[in-house]
Each structure stands twice: as structure tokens, then as C-alpha cells.
Amino acid sequence: MLLWHLCHQILPVVTILKDKIPNLNPNCARCIDKEEDHMHVFRDCCNSRAIWNRVLNSNRHIDQPSMKVFMNSDWNTWMSLNTGGNKDRVMVFGVTVWHRWKNRNEAVLQQKMRHDSYVFNILTTDLVANSNSFQDKRKKQSIEANVSYGGFLRLVSTKSIPMAV
């Protein structure tokens, strides 16, 4: 449902809520720099850009648009590039968008800001879990999870699964 709401731009971001809630601060709760609309929450916020850079660089094996096209296209182009075609790209997009929305809601509703590395590690764990659950049993890759001293999950893979750092 999240992707459907996202495609139709009906998630409760500030630009949607400001007409209904008087005195609502129009700025993004994470960066406090720009007005919060769908594109800002999911792509243009500096926090979202940092996550997308890490996600796209760690998933180079997936057919995806160039970083320039990804970061500079308009809303409709951005959504069609990421919700159509390659199922691996759609999965990476869906999991990343879900984590961006969760992170945004934690910032707005609980005043919690997670470090990008933490968000990326949790996101990567979910990507691995989703990837393994959709793979054929014959092609399923073994994954070990070890907690490092820094408190982050380090994933060890045998093939082309992204590594959390």
C-alpha cells in the first residue's frame, strides 16, 4: 500500500497536511531546510540522498538508471523508473522507500533521528531477507549475521548480496 500511496502522492506529508492543520511548520523535520513534499521526503532531503547513494552504490549488480537521472528526474519519471521493469530494482526501491518513510515518521512523531549508517544497516538486512525469501531454494544464498563491536550488523555473503558496513 505504501507504494500505491506514494505513486498517487497522498501520504500525509506537510504539503498535504498544511491546509488541514493551521500553524504547521512547513519544513522537513529531518533537515529543517526545505518544505516537506513527497519528493523531498523520499529523494531530495540530504538524509534521503545519503541513503540512496549508499543503496545504489551497494547494488550495482541491479540494472538501474544512472545516479544523475535517478536524482534529477521529475516525480513521474522517477516513479516509473523505479516501479516498473526489473523486479530486483523494484524490491530495492520498495524497501528503501519504506525505510525512508519509517525514518521520516520517527523524526516527526517521536523526535528520533537515526544515523544514516544505522538506517542503511537495517535497510540492507531487510533487502537480504527479501532477496532470500524471493529466491528459488536452489539459488538461495547463505547469509551469516554477526554483530560488530560498533553495534552495527555486519552481513557476510557468498555472492552479490550488498554488504553492510
C-alpha positions in Angstrom: 0.0 0.0 0.0 2.9 2.4 0.7 4.0 2.4 -3.0 0.4 2.9 -4.1 0.0 5.9 -1.8 3.4 7.1 -2.9 2.7 6.9 -6.6 -0.5 8.9 -6.0 1.2 11.4 -3.7 -1.3 11.0 -1.0 0.9 10.2 2.0 0.5 12.7 4.9 3.5 15.0 4.3 3.4 18.6 5.2 2.4 19.9 1.8 -0.8 17.7 2.1 -1.4 18.5 5.8 -0.8 22.2 5.9 -4.3 23.1 4.6 -5.9 21.0 7.3 -3.6 21.8 10.3 -3.1 25.5 11.0 0.4 26.7 12.1 2.1 23.5 10.8 5.8 24.1 10.3 6.3 23.5 6.5 9.9 22.5 6.8 11.3 18.9 6.8 11.7 17.5 10.3 15.0 15.8 9.3 16.9 18.6 7.6 14.8 21.7 8.5 16.0 23.1 5.2 13.2 22.7 2.7 9.4 22.4 2.6 8.4 18.7 3.1 6.7 17.3 0.0 6.8 13.7 -1.3 9.9 14.3 -3.5 11.8 15.9 -0.6 10.9 13.1 1.9 11.8 10.2 -0.4 14.7 11.6 -2.5 15.7 15.3 -2.2 16.3 15.6 1.6 20.0 15.4 2.4 19.3 12.4 4.6 17.5 10.6 1.8 20.2 11.4 -0.7 22.8 9.9 1.5 20.9 6.7 1.9 20.1 6.5 -1.9 23.8 7.0 -2.7 24.8 4.1 -0.4 21.9 1.8 -1.6 22.5 2.4 -5.3 26.3 2.0 -4.9 26.0 -1.2 -3.0 23.5 -2.7 -5.5 25.4 -2.0 -8.8 24.6 -5.5 -10.0 21.0 -4.4 -10.4 20.0 -2.8 -13.7 19.2 0.8 -12.7 19.2 4.3 -14.1 22.3 6.5 -13.7 22.7 8.4 -10.4 22.2 11.7 -12.4 18.9 10.5 -13.9 17.8 9.0 -10.5 18.5 12.2 -8.5 17.3 14.8 -11.1 14.2 13.4 -12.8 10.7 14.7 -12.2 8.2 12.8 -10.0 6.5 10.8 -12.7 9.8 9.8 -14.4 11.3 8.9 -11.0 8.4 6.7 -10.1 8.2 4.9 -13.5 11.9 4.3 -13.5 11.7 2.6 -10.1 8.4 0.8 -10.1 8.5 -0.8 -13.5 10.8 -3.3 -15.1 13.4 -5.2 -13.2 11.9 -6.9 -10.1 15.2 -6.6 -8.2 15.2 -2.8 -8.7 11.6 -2.6 -7.7 12.4 -4.6 -4.5 15.4 -2.3 -3.7 13.2 0.8 -4.3 10.3 -0.5 -2.2 12.4 -1.5 0.8 14.4 1.8 0.6 11.2 3.9 0.3 9.7 2.0 3.3 12.7 2.8 5.4 12.7 6.4 4.3 9.1 6.7 5.3 9.7 5.0 8.7 12.7 7.2 9.3 10.7 10.3 8.5 7.9 9.3 10.8 10.3 8.6 13.7 11.7 12.1 13.2 8.3 13.8 13.0 6.3 11.8 15.6 9.0 10.7 18.1 11.7 13.3 17.5 14.2 10.4 16.8 16.9 10.9 14.3 18.7 7.8 13.2 22.2 8.0 11.9 22.4 7.2 8.1 24.7 4.2 8.9 22.2 2.7 11.2 19.3 3.2 8.7 21.5 1.7 5.9 22.4 -1.4 8.0 18.8 -2.1 8.9 17.7 -1.5 5.3 20.4 -3.8 4.0 19.3 -6.5 6.4 15.8 -6.2 5.1 17.0 -6.3 1.5 18.9 -9.5 2.1 15.8 -11.0 3.9 13.6 -10.0 1.0 16.0 -11.2 -1.6 16.4 -14.6 0.1 12.6 -15.0 0.5 12.0 -14.5 -3.2 14.8 -16.7 -4.5 14.4 -20.2 -5.6 15.6 -22.7 -2.9 18.3 -24.0 -5.4 19.6 -20.4 -5.8 19.3 -19.4 -2.1 22.5 -17.9 -0.8 23.7 -18.4 2.7 23.9 -15.4 4.9 25.6 -15.0 8.3 24.9 -12.1 10.5 27.4 -11.0 13.2 27.2 -8.0 15.4 30.3 -6.0 15.3 31.8 -4.0 18.2 30.3 -0.8 16.8 26.8 -2.2 17.4 26.0 -2.5 13.7 25.1 -5.7 11.9 27.7 -6.9 9.5 26.4 -9.2 6.8 28.7 -11.8 5.3 27.6 -13.1 1.9 28.8 -15.6 -0.6 27.5 -13.8 -3.7 26.2 -10.5 -4.9 24.2 -9.5 -1.8 25.0 -6.0 -0.6 27.3 -5.7 2.4 26.5 -3.5 5.4 29.5 -1.5 6.6 
